[in-house]
C-alpha cells in the first residue's frame, strides 16, 4: 500500500519534535543555562571571564574544572608617588541551581583566622585604620559552619559540598597563574595588588534555611547573601599537605549586585591604604 506524502511529512515532523524534546531535556538537566546566565551577568558588568578552566588535581591525578573565573581591574593612580596601575579582584565561581532544601548551621565568625587571612592575602596591615574596613570584618558577623540536605549520608552528591570543593580546589591550584586579563604590560596597566575570593552563586535562596548552632529549634529562611567558613586541607603541587582558612561567599543570583558593591568597597579600602 503506497504511503502518502503527508504521512511521511508527519513522521519526519514527529521525529524532529522528539529530537528537540531530547535536546531540551539535555539543556534543562545540564545546569549550563544557569552557568551562562551568571557568565553573561559578569560580562555585562565589565568583568573578564574564563569559562570552565581545567586544572590537574594532584590528589586524584585527574583533570578538574570550575564553572567560571571572573576578574576585574580597578584603576589606581597616585600622582605624588608616581604610582599607576590596577588593583585586581578575581573570583573563583561555582554556579549551583538548588532544587532541594538545604540547612546551614550558623555561628560566630573566627575573627582571628579572618585577620590572619587578610594580613597574608591582601596588602592591608593591622595597625592601619583601613584594616578594619575590610568586608571580612564589617560584613557577616555570623557565618555558616555546617550544612546538610536530604542527600546525606552520600556527601559527595550534596550540592553545597560539591560546590565548595570545586571553588576551593580551583582557587588553590589557579590563583598563582596570574591575571586572566589580556593586556600589554606597561606602567599604566601593571597589576599593583590583587586578591581572590571563592564564590558559590545560587539561582535563588528559596530552599535555604538557617539555624543557630546554640539553638537549633527555630529554623529561618535565608534571605541575604552569607559566608561559609571552611578549614580546608589539601595537598599542594609539591605534594605537601596544607590546611588553610577560607570564607566562601554564598550569593543569591538575584542579589549579585549587592555582593559586587562589597567587592568595590574592598578595592576602595586597599586603594586608600596604598
MOHUGI-V516121 format. One record per pair of residues at least 24 apart in sequence whose ideal C-beta (glycine too) atoms are under 6 Angstrom apart, sorted by the first residue. I is the first residue (numbers start at 1). J is the second residue. Records with the same first field share a line. If there is no record, write none. Layout:
I: J  J
This chain:
31: 97
34: 95  97  203
35: 67  95
38: 95  201
39: 68
42: 70
47: 72
48: 180  181
50: 180
55: 173  174
58: 235
59: 235
66: 92  166  170
67: 93  94  95
68: 93
71: 180  181
73: 181
74: 267
76: 192  271
84: 187  188
85: 190  192
86: 191
87: 193  267  270  271
88: 179  191  194
89: 263
90: 196
91: 197  199
92: 167  170  171  198
93: 199  201
94: 163  166  167  200
95: 201
96: 159  163  200  202
97: 203
98: 202  207
100: 149  150
101: 207
102: 149  160  207  208
103: 148  209
104: 144  147  210
105: 145  146  211  213
106: 142  144  210  212
107: 145  213
109: 143
113: 245
117: 245
122: 195
123: 193
124: 273
130: 269  272  273
133: 269
134: 269
135: 262  266
140: 226  227
143: 227  229
144: 228
145: 229
163: 200
164: 248
167: 198
168: 198  232  246
171: 198
172: 234
193: 270
197: 249
198: 246  248
199: 249
200: 250
201: 251  253
203: 253
204: 252
205: 252
225: 251  255  259
226: 250
